[in-house]
Amino acid sequence: MNCLVIDDNVIARTTLKQLVKQDKDLILAGECDNAMDAYRRIMDEPVDLLLLDIEMEGMTGIELVRSLGSKNPVIIFTTSKKEYAAEAFELNVADYITKPVTPARFLQAMEKAKEIFRSKRQEIKVENDSFLFIRDSNIVRRLKIDDILYAEAMGDYVKLHTVEKFYSVHSSLKEVEVKLPESKFLRVHRSFIIQVGKIDTIEGGTLIINRKMVPVADTYRAALNRRLNVL
């Protein structure tokens, strides 16, 4: 789980970074001394966890969380003020720590954060390499893996295309890739994973699946040629 430390106090950031580095399940993605810089970074790069101060110049931590839209990292607020707790928990944050942050309190908060993170990762899972269970709106739906023609990354979502329709799941393409059996699927582009057995034709840098064009990037072309074993 990668995390971003956001605090305008350098001592507070240093303390949090040291605590993060002591947890083998955490990767320090970076640090920001204001919420605006953090916002831009989160929009550009996926972040799993925010260790976030509230009172900062310009944009507050609470305002940052409200501005994230479809981005939904796990949030732990770290602040010297108690009066924001009720407002913070309305945002479904994992925890609210009042400074100074002690190792024991940090570990307690991280247990909550990891539990939430694990539950999010269960939105897509494989059962016996035959089905995916995907969260479609508020419904968990079973989808046969053999019905998936290709997966397409679209921002914070992945479209799983079938013959009849597509399903949008809140996930990264990398997370979807590890859930799909390697014996059937292959990445052919930074934004596309295809089921090899569903390919109709290939011409140049494009392949056709169910009358849909899928680009093939040069970096993946050799791997595709090896899998196809063309006569």
N, C-alpha and C positions, 0 to 999 in steps of 0.2 A: 504494500500500500504506500504510494508516494504522497508526501505531504508538503504543504507550503506554509511557512511561518510568516505571519503578517502582524507587525507591531511597530509603532513608531519609537519605541524605546530599545536602544541597542543592547542594554543589559538583559532585558526580557527576552529578546530574540536569541541572545547567546545561551541563556538558560534553557530555552525550549529546544534549540538545536542540539545541545548536549544530551538532553533527555531523549530526543528522537534517535540519535546515534546509538544509544544504549539498547534500543529495541530492535531486535533482529527482523521483525516483521515490517519495519518502516524504512522508507527511503526518503532522504531529504531532497525534495525537488528544488528548493531554493528558499529565498526570504525576500520580503518586501517591507519597506518602512512606511507605506501608505496604501490605502485601499484602491486608489485609481490604478496604480501600477499593478497591484494584484489582480484587478479586474481584467486588465489587458492580457496579463499572463495566462489567466484561467481560460480566456476566450481562445488563446492560441494553442495551449497545451493542456492535455487531460490531467487533472489533479484529483486524487481520491479523497484527501483529507485537508481541511484548513484548520490551522491553529491560529485563531483570529482574535485580535484585540478589538474593543468596541470604540472607545473614544480616541479618534484620530483626526487630524486636521483635514478638512476637505470633505471626504466621505467617511462615514462611520462604518464600523464592522457590520452593524445591523442593516444599514443601507446597501452595503456590498452584497450581503446574502440575498436581499430582496431583488437586486438587479441581475442576478445570475440566470434567471429564466429557466431554460431546460437543463442548464448545467446543474448538477445536483451532487457536489461533493459532500462528504460527511463533515459536519461542522462541530468544532469544540471552541467555545468562546473562552478566552483568557483575559480577565479584566480586573482592575482594582476596585471596581464599583459593583455593589450588590443590587442596586436599584433597577438594573436592566434585565434581571433574571426572568421576570414574567413575560416581558416582550420577546426576549430571546427564545424562550421555550415555545412560544406561539409559532416559531419558524421551524419547529421539529428538529432542533439541534440535538446532537448526541449528548453534550454535557456543557456545563457552565462552571468554570473554575475561577475563583477569586485569587488574585495574586497575594503573596508570592506562590508560585507553582512548586509544590513539593514533589519529590519522586513518587511517593505513595499515592498522592492525589492524581498525578499524571497517569500512573498505571491503572488506577480505577477508571479514569475517563477513557483510556485506550481500550479497555475491555468492552465498554459500551460501543465505541467507534468500530472496533473490529467485528462485533456482532452485527451491526447495521451493514457494514461493508460486505460481510459474508452473505447476508440476506439479499442484498442487491445483486450479487453475482449469481444467485440461484434463479434469477429471472429467466436465464437460458440454461438448460441442462440437458444432458443426453441420457436416455434410458436404454441400455442394451444396444447402443449404436443403431437403433431403429427409429427412435422418435426424439424430437426436441419438445420440451415444454416451454412455451413462450408466453409472456405476459402481453396480452392484446387488450389495451385499455385496462379495465379492472377484472378481466377474465384471464385465467391461466388456461391456455389452449394447447392441445397435443397436435404436433405437426410431424408428419412422416418425413424422415430425412430424405427418402428417395423421391419425394415430391419437390424438393428444393432444386431449382434449376441453377440459380446463382445468388450470391449475397453481394449487396452493393452498399458501400459506406455513404452516408448522407449526414454530415455534421456529427451530432451526438447520437444519431440513430443508425441502424442497419436495416435495409430492406431485404427481406427474404422473399425472392421471387419464385412463384409456382406457375403452373400453366394458366390457372384461372385468375389469380390475384397475387398481391404481395402483402406481407405483414411487416410492420415497422416495430422494431424492438429497441429499447433504450440501452445501447451497448456500443462498444468499440468493435471494429472489424477483427482486431486481434483476439478479443475475447470470444467472438463467434468462431473464429478459425480453430481455436483449441478444442471447441466443442464438436466440430465436424470431423468425421473419420477421414484420415489421410488417404485411405485406400480409395476413396471416392472423389475427394475434393482437392483442388489445387488453386493457389493464389496466382493470378495472371496479371495483376495490376495492384497498385497500392490501395485502390478502392474497390476491387472486385475479387471474389473467390467463386470459382465455377465448379459444378459437378461435371467431371470429365466425360462421363458417359452420356451426358445430355447435349454435347456439342453436335451441331448439324454440319457446319462447314467452317473453314478457316481461309481467309484471304488476306495476305499481308499482315497488318497489325490489328486485324479485327476478326473475331469469331462470332458465329451466329448460333444462338440458342433460342428455339421457339420463336423465330423471326425477330429476335431482339439482338442488336449489335452490342458486343462487349469488347472493349479495347484490351489489347495485349501489350504490356510494356516490354521494352527491349530487355530489361534485366530479368524478366521471367520467361522469355521466349525459349531459351535452351531447356529449361526444366519442363516446359510444356511439350516440346518436341520429344524429349526422352519418355515422357509418360504416354504419348500417343503411339509411339513405336510405328511410325508411318512406313508402309511398304513402298 
